[in-house]
Amino acid sequence: MRVRACIGGVLVVSAITLGLGAALVRLLGKNAAVPAGLIAGVLYGAMAVAVRVVDGLEPLNVGVFIADPALWAILVAGLGGFYLFTVALQVGSVNGVAAALVVGETVVPGIVGVVLLGDVSRPGDGWLVVIAFIAAVAGAVALSFSSAAEYERAQTS
């Protein structure tokens, strides 16, 4: 199966992405909030892909489960994404970081799902999928440009 052959690649890509994200945070310091949020989202997306193809759960086979690269991809991507998201929140705006995270965790698994896992929309609903995808990304981008101060001012007036 093509997906099983690629799951080792998800582990490698997750580890490399985490390493690059950590290096970027150290290099950019306080300016790394949005890029770190985006990379955290990409890692969460990789984790979602790995969860879909993990082997050894049904029926439970602990040896197969522990030996499956998908399990290790889940751990690397999940913990790495959590680390980068936490660091991003420490150095930047929640709005910008959360928006970047949403874009990263939506785009990556969406593309992988369609290209590698055979995901399709119901016949005739492809246009709706495209509109929903664009709306989700546009909403996240709009959120990244808003600020908590503007929200508070709007609530008090």
Backbone bond lengths (Angstrom), bond angles and torsions (degrees), N, CA, C in turn:
res aa  C-N    CA-C-N  psi(-1)  N-CA   C-N-CA  omega(-1)  CA-C   N-CA-C  phi
1 M - - - 1.455 - - 1.533 108.84 -
2 R 1.299 116.76 134.17 1.464 123.08 -176.68 1.530 112.34 -59.79
3 V 1.322 117.11 -39.02 1.462 121.37 -177.89 1.525 110.51 -65.87
4 R 1.329 118.22 -44.60 1.467 121.35 -179.77 1.521 110.17 -61.78
5 A 1.308 117.59 -35.08 1.463 120.72 179.65 1.521 111.18 -69.91
6 C 1.318 117.63 -27.32 1.471 121.81 -176.45 1.521 113.45 -89.67
7 I 1.330 118.96 -12.99 1.465 119.53 -171.76 1.524 112.13 -67.95
8 G 1.332 117.93 -29.97 1.464 119.47 173.09 1.514 110.49 -61.87
9 G 1.317 115.94 -33.39 1.461 120.84 176.02 1.514 111.88 -65.04
10 V 1.335 117.55 -34.87 1.468 120.57 177.65 1.525 109.76 -64.12
11 L 1.328 116.88 -39.33 1.462 120.51 177.43 1.522 110.75 -63.80
12 V 1.316 117.02 -47.77 1.471 121.14 -179.25 1.523 110.56 -63.29
13 V 1.326 116.73 -46.46 1.468 120.37 -179.80 1.529 110.42 -63.61
14 S 1.325 117.93 -38.55 1.469 120.96 178.00 1.523 111.06 -62.84
15 A 1.327 116.71 -44.74 1.468 120.19 179.67 1.525 111.16 -64.31
16 I 1.323 117.03 -43.00 1.470 120.49 179.01 1.525 110.44 -65.79
17 T 1.327 117.03 -43.06 1.466 121.24 179.40 1.521 110.80 -61.98
18 L 1.321 117.13 -42.33 1.462 120.62 177.33 1.522 110.59 -62.31
19 G 1.321 117.30 -45.29 1.467 120.61 178.84 1.514 112.21 -60.99
20 L 1.329 116.90 -44.08 1.465 120.45 178.38 1.525 111.04 -65.70
21 G 1.325 116.73 -39.71 1.467 120.33 178.21 1.512 112.13 -63.35
22 A 1.325 116.78 -43.94 1.466 120.21 178.85 1.524 110.87 -64.70
23 A 1.327 117.06 -40.62 1.469 120.45 177.69 1.526 110.71 -65.09
24 L 1.319 116.88 -39.86 1.459 121.08 179.27 1.524 111.34 -63.67
25 V 1.324 116.77 -40.92 1.466 120.74 177.89 1.522 110.35 -61.48
26 R 1.313 117.01 -43.24 1.470 119.97 179.78 1.523 110.94 -67.71
27 L 1.313 117.07 -36.48 1.457 121.54 -178.80 1.530 112.24 -72.61
28 L 1.327 117.38 -44.22 1.464 121.22 -174.42 1.527 114.63 -90.85
29 G 1.327 116.94 -18.37 1.461 119.71 179.43 1.519 111.88 59.42
30 K 1.343 117.03 -126.47 1.465 121.79 -176.73 1.523 113.16 -65.91
31 N 1.311 118.00 -18.55 1.465 121.20 178.79 1.529 112.67 -84.34
32 A 1.313 117.79 3.25 1.463 121.41 -175.24 1.519 113.53 -93.17
33 A 1.319 118.78 3.27 1.463 120.41 -172.79 1.528 112.86 -57.99
34 V 1.316 117.80 -56.29 1.468 120.30 -176.80 1.532 111.75 -67.92
35 P 1.346 119.61 -45.99 1.470 117.60 176.17 1.535 113.06 -60.01
36 A 1.333 117.07 -38.48 1.468 119.47 178.38 1.524 110.68 -66.43
37 G 1.331 117.42 -37.83 1.463 120.62 175.95 1.516 111.68 -63.18
38 L 1.327 116.27 -41.62 1.464 120.93 178.48 1.527 110.85 -64.11
39 I 1.323 116.76 -44.60 1.468 120.65 179.88 1.525 110.37 -66.59
40 A 1.336 117.50 -37.72 1.466 120.52 175.24 1.523 109.95 -60.11
41 G 1.326 116.67 -41.83 1.460 120.29 177.31 1.515 112.53 -63.15
42 V 1.328 116.44 -40.89 1.469 120.51 177.18 1.530 109.63 -61.09
43 L 1.331 116.65 -41.46 1.465 119.75 178.58 1.529 111.09 -66.25
44 Y 1.327 117.96 -40.70 1.469 119.96 175.85 1.531 110.54 -62.68
45 G 1.325 116.45 -36.64 1.459 120.02 176.03 1.518 111.93 -64.41
46 A 1.328 116.39 -41.66 1.469 120.76 177.23 1.527 110.04 -63.12
47 M 1.332 116.49 -38.50 1.453 120.32 177.91 1.530 110.32 -63.06
48 A 1.319 116.81 -41.89 1.466 120.50 179.37 1.527 111.38 -62.00
49 V 1.310 116.48 -39.41 1.466 120.41 177.78 1.527 109.85 -65.42
50 A 1.322 117.34 -45.02 1.466 120.93 -179.05 1.526 111.53 -63.78
51 V 1.322 117.41 -36.88 1.464 120.56 179.14 1.529 110.86 -62.01
52 R 1.313 116.51 -34.95 1.468 120.19 -178.82 1.518 112.75 -67.16
53 V 1.318 118.09 -25.22 1.464 119.64 -173.48 1.527 113.85 -118.24
54 V 1.332 118.10 7.95 1.465 120.17 -179.20 1.532 109.65 -60.54
55 D 1.317 116.08 142.23 1.458 122.57 -175.34 1.525 109.46 -111.70
56 G 1.313 116.75 151.24 1.453 121.58 174.35 1.514 114.25 97.64
57 L 1.332 117.97 7.71 1.460 119.89 179.76 1.521 113.23 -94.21
58 E 1.332 116.63 -36.54 1.446 119.05 -177.53 1.508 110.36 -134.04
59 P 1.293 120.11 105.42 1.455 126.80 -4.23 1.532 110.58 -72.98
60 L 1.313 115.68 154.77 1.463 120.54 -175.97 1.524 110.71 -63.41
61 N 1.320 115.06 124.48 1.452 122.94 175.31 1.526 106.08 -137.69
62 V 1.321 116.31 97.62 1.461 121.81 -171.90 1.523 111.84 -58.89
63 G 1.314 117.81 -40.33 1.465 120.46 179.99 1.517 112.27 -62.23
64 V 1.319 116.46 -45.72 1.467 121.04 178.47 1.522 109.87 -65.83
65 F 1.329 116.16 -41.95 1.465 121.74 -179.05 1.526 111.48 -60.10
66 I 1.328 116.91 -48.08 1.471 120.82 -177.92 1.528 111.33 -69.63
67 A 1.319 117.41 -31.47 1.468 120.54 -179.48 1.528 113.02 -81.61
68 D 1.317 117.47 -10.70 1.466 121.01 -176.17 1.531 111.09 -74.20
69 P 1.326 117.99 124.19 1.468 120.36 177.29 1.527 112.63 -58.90
70 A 1.333 117.46 -24.26 1.464 120.06 178.94 1.523 110.80 -63.89
71 L 1.332 118.15 -38.09 1.467 120.66 177.19 1.517 110.23 -61.03
72 W 1.309 116.78 -44.29 1.464 120.57 -178.75 1.527 110.94 -70.17
73 A 1.320 116.87 -32.60 1.469 120.11 174.32 1.524 110.21 -65.58
74 I 1.333 117.09 -39.20 1.470 121.15 176.97 1.523 109.94 -60.36
75 L 1.326 116.40 -45.60 1.465 120.11 -178.66 1.525 112.14 -66.84
76 V 1.322 117.04 -47.68 1.471 120.64 -179.18 1.522 110.45 -63.70
77 A 1.326 116.80 -49.18 1.463 120.34 -176.84 1.526 111.50 -68.92
78 G 1.317 117.35 -41.67 1.467 120.42 -179.14 1.514 112.96 -66.54
79 L 1.318 116.01 -50.91 1.468 119.31 179.88 1.522 111.39 -68.78
80 G 1.328 116.49 -39.03 1.464 119.98 178.02 1.514 112.09 -65.05
81 G 1.328 117.03 -42.76 1.458 120.81 177.10 1.515 111.57 -62.57
82 F 1.326 116.26 -41.72 1.465 120.30 178.31 1.527 110.84 -62.90
83 Y 1.324 116.68 -43.23 1.467 120.94 178.70 1.529 111.00 -60.75
84 L 1.325 116.68 -50.65 1.465 119.63 -177.52 1.525 111.68 -66.04
85 F 1.322 117.86 -37.09 1.462 120.61 177.92 1.527 110.39 -64.81
86 T 1.323 116.72 -41.97 1.462 120.68 178.66 1.521 111.17 -63.27
87 V 1.321 116.76 -45.25 1.471 120.45 178.30 1.522 110.22 -63.03
88 A 1.319 117.32 -42.57 1.467 121.12 179.66 1.524 110.96 -60.20
89 L 1.326 116.92 -40.81 1.464 120.12 178.63 1.524 111.81 -67.37
90 Q 1.316 117.02 -29.26 1.463 120.38 178.78 1.517 112.25 -71.51
91 V 1.323 117.47 -30.21 1.469 119.57 -173.60 1.521 113.96 -107.48
92 G 1.329 118.64 -4.73 1.455 118.25 -175.80 1.508 114.06 -148.64
93 S 1.310 114.68 -175.11 1.458 124.22 -178.15 1.526 111.26 -70.60
94 V 1.311 115.20 136.12 1.459 120.12 177.58 1.527 110.08 -60.03
95 N 1.329 117.18 -40.77 1.468 120.29 -178.24 1.523 111.68 -59.57
96 G 1.312 116.88 -51.39 1.459 120.65 -178.17 1.509 112.50 -64.54
97 V 1.324 116.22 -42.71 1.468 120.92 -178.79 1.525 110.62 -65.80
98 A 1.329 117.00 -46.50 1.463 120.45 -178.54 1.524 111.31 -64.65
99 A 1.321 116.47 -39.67 1.465 119.52 178.97 1.526 111.02 -63.56
100 A 1.314 116.58 -44.85 1.465 120.30 178.76 1.527 110.54 -63.15
101 L 1.325 117.08 -40.04 1.461 121.49 178.27 1.526 110.59 -60.37
102 V 1.323 117.13 -45.51 1.465 120.99 -178.69 1.527 111.02 -61.94
103 V 1.318 116.68 -42.43 1.464 119.69 178.46 1.528 110.06 -62.42
104 G 1.331 117.38 -46.92 1.462 120.86 -179.25 1.511 113.54 -62.86
105 E 1.329 117.24 -41.85 1.458 118.86 -176.98 1.523 112.93 -81.73
106 T 1.328 117.62 -8.50 1.462 121.12 176.45 1.521 111.38 -95.33
107 V 1.307 116.05 -46.28 1.463 121.00 -173.74 1.529 111.57 -67.92
108 V 1.320 117.48 -49.67 1.471 120.78 -174.74 1.529 112.63 -61.39
109 P 1.342 119.70 -55.66 1.460 116.79 -179.08 1.525 112.85 -67.04
110 G 1.328 117.10 -27.86 1.463 119.37 176.68 1.516 111.59 -62.85
111 I 1.317 115.75 -47.29 1.467 120.22 179.80 1.527 110.89 -66.24
112 V 1.322 116.91 -45.92 1.468 120.26 179.93 1.527 110.42 -63.39
113 G 1.326 116.82 -40.22 1.462 120.05 178.98 1.514 112.46 -59.78
114 V 1.318 116.48 -43.17 1.467 120.24 -179.25 1.525 110.98 -73.42
115 V 1.337 116.74 -46.22 1.467 120.49 -173.30 1.532 112.59 -75.61
116 L 1.323 117.83 -44.47 1.465 120.19 -172.91 1.528 114.94 -104.91
117 L 1.329 117.31 -32.60 1.460 119.43 -173.44 1.525 113.57 -99.39
118 G 1.319 116.74 -1.58 1.457 120.20 175.86 1.517 115.15 76.23
119 D 1.324 118.46 21.93 1.459 120.59 177.96 1.527 110.10 -65.67
120 V 1.305 115.92 138.15 1.466 121.81 177.32 1.527 108.49 -141.37
121 S 1.309 115.09 156.24 1.462 119.23 173.36 1.525 108.36 -87.96
122 R 1.316 115.49 167.50 1.462 118.77 176.27 1.521 109.03 -63.27
123 P 1.301 117.29 147.64 1.470 119.66 179.76 1.532 110.97 -54.48
124 G 1.333 114.93 129.94 1.455 120.87 179.47 1.514 114.79 88.68
125 D 1.339 117.74 -8.71 1.468 120.94 -178.26 1.523 113.33 -103.59
126 G 1.318 118.16 9.47 1.461 120.93 -179.69 1.516 112.69 -58.77
127 W 1.315 117.63 -38.91 1.466 121.39 179.37 1.523 110.87 -62.08
128 L 1.340 116.87 -37.53 1.460 120.96 179.86 1.529 110.84 -67.44
129 V 1.312 116.75 -37.93 1.463 121.38 177.35 1.523 110.23 -62.43
130 V 1.320 116.78 -44.73 1.471 120.97 179.45 1.523 110.61 -62.39
131 I 1.330 117.73 -45.03 1.468 120.91 179.75 1.527 110.62 -63.66
132 A 1.325 117.64 -43.76 1.463 120.88 179.69 1.525 111.29 -63.76
133 F 1.318 116.50 -40.29 1.463 120.68 178.83 1.525 110.66 -64.06
134 I 1.327 116.75 -46.88 1.469 120.75 179.10 1.524 110.22 -62.82
135 A 1.326 117.63 -41.09 1.463 120.94 179.37 1.526 111.23 -63.66
136 A 1.325 117.45 -40.40 1.465 120.56 179.60 1.521 111.09 -64.28
137 V 1.316 116.65 -45.58 1.466 120.26 179.89 1.525 110.32 -67.85
138 A 1.336 117.74 -43.02 1.468 120.65 179.36 1.524 110.87 -63.30
139 G 1.316 117.18 -40.10 1.463 120.59 177.40 1.519 112.03 -63.19
140 A 1.313 116.44 -40.98 1.465 119.98 178.51 1.518 111.06 -66.01
141 V 1.322 116.76 -40.94 1.469 120.12 178.53 1.526 110.00 -65.48
142 A 1.334 117.38 -43.22 1.466 120.58 178.04 1.523 110.73 -61.33
143 L 1.321 116.29 -40.39 1.455 120.31 178.08 1.519 111.39 -62.14
144 S 1.307 116.56 -37.33 1.462 119.35 -178.35 1.521 111.81 -65.74
145 F 1.327 117.44 -24.65 1.459 120.19 179.90 1.524 112.81 -91.07
146 S 1.312 117.32 -11.03 1.460 119.00 177.76 1.525 108.57 -83.44
147 S 1.302 116.45 164.86 1.465 118.56 179.41 1.515 109.76 -133.83
148 A 1.293 115.65 155.82 1.455 120.83 179.06 1.524 110.73 -63.56
149 A 1.327 117.20 -34.70 1.466 120.45 179.89 1.529 110.59 -63.53
150 E 1.324 117.50 -41.92 1.459 120.52 177.59 1.522 110.82 -62.30
151 Y 1.316 116.44 -40.61 1.456 120.90 179.17 1.519 110.58 -62.37
152 E 1.327 116.51 -46.03 1.460 119.95 -179.98 1.524 111.19 -63.48
153 R 1.335 118.11 -40.70 1.468 120.92 178.07 1.523 110.53 -62.10
154 A 1.314 117.28 -40.78 1.461 121.13 -179.69 1.526 111.30 -66.39
155 Q 1.314 117.04 -34.53 1.459 120.91 -179.19 1.525 112.40 -72.73
156 T 1.325 117.66 -30.76 1.466 120.82 -177.10 1.516 112.81 -88.34
157 S 1.325 118.88 -14.04 1.475 119.29 -178.47 1.502 113.21 -95.93
